[in-house]
Amino acid sequence: MQFLSQDNLSDIVVTWSTRDATNQSVVLYGENYADAKSLVNVTGDARRFVDGGRKQHTQYIHKVTLRFLKPQTRYEYSCGSELGWSARFSFTTPPAGSDWQPSL
């Protein structure tokens, strides 16, 4: 996961990789994951990557942008496609303004 830019901290990019190609790259997210009606479904894209090693392994790097998130809010999400879904993860967006320091 990454923030898009220093000027736009309301967007977050979720990335993951798979061994198989999929028809869609999807993130399902919300403030209350247990409330299925409040979840947002966002699609992105995937790019094929072949490593430079002797075996030339292929993987697909998925990227989905979550836009216009509220400041200092905890979100839960999972990512996947018709082939399967990840576990549930969470993140908290940074506070509004510039008077804060990141923590990991």
Residue frames as qw, qx, qy, qz and C-alpha x, y, z in Angstrom:
[[0.000, 0.893, 0.450, 0.000, 0.00, 0.00, 0.00],
 [0.443, -0.039, 0.010, 0.896, 1.27, 3.49, -0.74],
 [0.121, 0.787, 0.297, -0.528, 0.12, 7.07, -0.57],
 [0.628, 0.662, 0.307, 0.270, -0.13, 8.64, -4.02],
 [0.412, 0.541, -0.102, 0.726, 1.63, 11.90, -3.24],
 [0.289, -0.181, -0.501, 0.796, 2.47, 14.25, -0.45],
 [0.216, -0.008, -0.050, -0.975, -0.22, 16.63, -1.72],
 [0.690, -0.114, -0.343, -0.627, -2.99, 14.03, -1.89],
 [0.017, -0.225, 0.902, -0.367, -3.14, 12.01, 1.30],
 [0.670, 0.102, 0.358, -0.643, -6.80, 11.11, 0.80],
 [0.851, 0.355, -0.283, -0.263, -5.89, 8.46, -1.80],
 [0.511, -0.480, 0.713, 0.015, -4.18, 5.14, -1.14],
 [0.649, 0.411, -0.551, -0.327, -2.91, 2.58, -3.65],
 [0.795, -0.265, 0.521, -0.160, -3.24, -1.12, -2.79],
 [0.515, 0.546, -0.615, -0.241, -0.86, -3.45, -4.66],
 [0.744, -0.255, 0.604, -0.127, -0.47, -7.22, -4.60],
 [0.289, 0.454, -0.733, -0.417, 0.77, -9.97, -6.88],
 [0.875, 0.047, 0.376, -0.301, -0.61, -13.26, -8.12],
 [0.403, -0.260, 0.786, 0.391, 0.85, -16.11, -10.12],
 [0.334, 0.429, 0.793, 0.276, -2.19, -16.33, -12.40],
 [0.066, -0.140, -0.260, -0.953, -3.82, -13.75, -14.65],
 [0.132, 0.487, 0.753, -0.422, -7.31, -12.63, -13.59],
 [0.182, 0.661, 0.561, 0.465, -10.19, -10.86, -15.32],
 [0.170, -0.885, -0.098, -0.421, -10.25, -8.12, -12.68],
 [0.427, 0.061, -0.547, 0.718, -8.21, -6.59, -9.88],
 [0.400, -0.692, -0.359, -0.482, -10.65, -5.65, -7.11],
 [0.190, 0.065, -0.646, 0.736, -10.48, -4.12, -3.62],
 [0.449, -0.644, -0.532, -0.318, -13.52, -4.31, -1.38],
 [0.360, 0.040, -0.485, 0.796, -13.27, -1.82, 1.50],
 [0.337, -0.735, -0.324, -0.492, -15.12, 0.17, 4.12],
 [0.150, -0.568, 0.483, -0.649, -15.04, 1.54, 7.64],
 [0.639, -0.174, 0.608, -0.438, -17.11, -1.37, 8.92],
 [0.217, 0.271, -0.856, -0.384, -16.31, -4.51, 6.94],
 [0.162, 0.203, 0.932, -0.252, -19.03, -6.45, 8.76],
 [0.418, 0.617, 0.354, -0.565, -21.67, -4.18, 7.19],
 [0.526, 0.134, 0.676, 0.498, -21.65, -5.57, 3.65],
 [0.277, 0.831, 0.469, 0.115, -24.03, -2.88, 2.41],
 [0.117, -0.962, 0.079, 0.235, -21.53, -0.13, 3.24],
 [0.653, -0.290, 0.480, 0.509, -18.57, -1.70, 1.43],
 [0.388, 0.794, -0.195, -0.426, -17.14, -0.06, -1.68],
 [0.850, 0.117, 0.439, 0.266, -15.96, -2.15, -4.63],
 [0.159, 0.871, -0.285, -0.369, -13.11, -0.59, -6.66],
 [0.918, 0.243, 0.215, 0.227, -11.41, -2.12, -9.69],
 [0.158, -0.804, 0.405, 0.405, -7.91, -1.45, -10.95],
 [0.746, 0.563, -0.323, -0.150, -5.51, -3.11, -13.32],
 [0.827, -0.368, 0.383, 0.184, -2.80, -5.75, -13.45],
 [0.400, 0.776, -0.457, -0.168, 0.49, -5.89, -15.33],
 [0.988, 0.038, -0.075, 0.127, 2.37, -9.01, -16.28],
 [0.129, -0.850, 0.510, -0.027, 5.89, -9.19, -14.85],
 [0.963, 0.140, -0.180, 0.144, 8.54, -11.73, -15.86],
 [0.519, -0.782, 0.273, 0.212, 11.60, -11.86, -13.65],
 [0.401, 0.782, -0.464, -0.110, 15.09, -11.77, -15.12],
 [0.547, -0.441, 0.708, -0.063, 16.15, -15.08, -13.61],
 [0.022, -0.239, 0.904, 0.354, 16.99, -18.27, -15.43],
 [0.173, 0.347, 0.920, -0.063, 13.45, -19.68, -14.98],
 [0.113, -0.165, -0.333, -0.922, 11.73, -16.46, -16.12],
 [0.042, -0.454, -0.832, 0.315, 8.91, -16.74, -13.54],
 [0.106, -0.440, -0.372, -0.810, 5.77, -14.79, -14.36],
 [0.114, -0.488, -0.699, 0.510, 3.56, -12.94, -11.90],
 [0.022, 0.686, 0.445, 0.576, 0.84, -10.33, -12.19],
 [0.227, -0.158, -0.400, 0.874, 1.16, -7.09, -10.22],
 [0.100, -0.726, -0.636, -0.242, -2.28, -5.69, -9.33],
 [0.192, -0.058, -0.220, 0.955, -2.86, -2.02, -8.49],
 [0.155, -0.722, -0.623, -0.256, -6.10, -0.44, -7.23],
 [0.141, 0.222, -0.222, 0.939, -6.46, 3.19, -6.10],
 [0.245, -0.675, -0.676, 0.166, -8.82, 4.03, -3.24],
 [0.194, 0.390, 0.096, 0.895, -9.77, 7.69, -3.64],
 [0.302, -0.547, -0.062, -0.778, -11.24, 10.44, -1.46],
 [0.624, -0.312, -0.675, 0.239, -10.74, 8.66, 1.87],
 [0.368, -0.886, -0.109, -0.259, -11.59, 10.48, 5.10],
 [0.241, 0.613, -0.575, 0.485, -8.70, 11.69, 7.25],
 [0.136, -0.320, 0.771, -0.533, -7.74, 9.80, 10.41],
 [0.830, 0.016, 0.083, -0.552, -10.15, 6.97, 9.63],
 [0.373, -0.265, 0.888, 0.049, -9.63, 3.22, 9.96],
 [0.732, 0.334, -0.257, -0.535, -10.59, 1.22, 6.87],
 [0.635, -0.168, 0.754, 0.016, -10.72, -2.55, 6.40],
 [0.585, 0.564, -0.321, -0.487, -10.21, -4.17, 3.01],
 [0.732, -0.092, 0.650, 0.180, -9.57, -7.34, 1.08],
 [0.309, 0.616, -0.441, -0.575, -8.29, -7.70, -2.45],
 [0.518, -0.011, 0.850, 0.098, -8.82, -10.32, -5.10],
 [0.368, 0.245, -0.525, -0.727, -10.83, -11.42, -8.09],
 [0.862, 0.010, -0.160, -0.481, -13.07, -14.20, -9.31],
 [0.707, 0.249, -0.645, 0.150, -10.21, -16.60, -8.48],
 [0.657, -0.406, -0.529, 0.351, -10.19, -15.82, -4.75],
 [0.158, -0.906, -0.018, -0.392, -9.85, -13.19, -2.04],
 [0.359, 0.377, -0.598, 0.610, -7.16, -12.20, 0.42],
 [0.381, -0.468, -0.655, 0.455, -7.55, -12.06, 4.17],
 [0.076, -0.939, -0.271, -0.199, -8.96, -8.85, 5.61],
 [0.550, 0.030, -0.198, 0.811, -6.42, -6.08, 6.25],
 [0.129, -0.923, -0.354, 0.077, -6.73, -2.59, 7.71],
 [0.464, 0.180, -0.053, 0.866, -5.08, 0.81, 7.59],
 [0.125, -0.827, -0.393, 0.383, -5.69, 4.23, 9.10],
 [0.427, 0.720, 0.170, 0.519, -5.46, 7.33, 6.96],
 [0.419, -0.015, -0.298, 0.857, -3.33, 10.23, 8.18],
 [0.027, -0.712, -0.469, 0.521, -4.88, 13.22, 9.92],
 [0.362, 0.858, 0.260, 0.256, -5.87, 16.27, 7.90],
 [0.099, -0.975, 0.201, -0.009, -3.25, 18.99, 7.57],
 [0.668, 0.524, -0.447, 0.281, 0.51, 18.72, 7.92],
 [0.244, -0.639, 0.538, -0.493, 1.00, 18.65, 11.70],
 [0.936, -0.191, 0.228, -0.189, 1.65, 14.92, 12.07],
 [0.008, 0.589, -0.792, -0.163, 4.42, 12.34, 11.67],
 [0.820, 0.105, -0.458, -0.327, 4.03, 8.92, 10.04],
 [0.432, -0.434, 0.748, -0.256, 4.34, 5.81, 12.16],
 [0.674, 0.212, -0.630, -0.322, 4.62, 2.22, 11.02]]
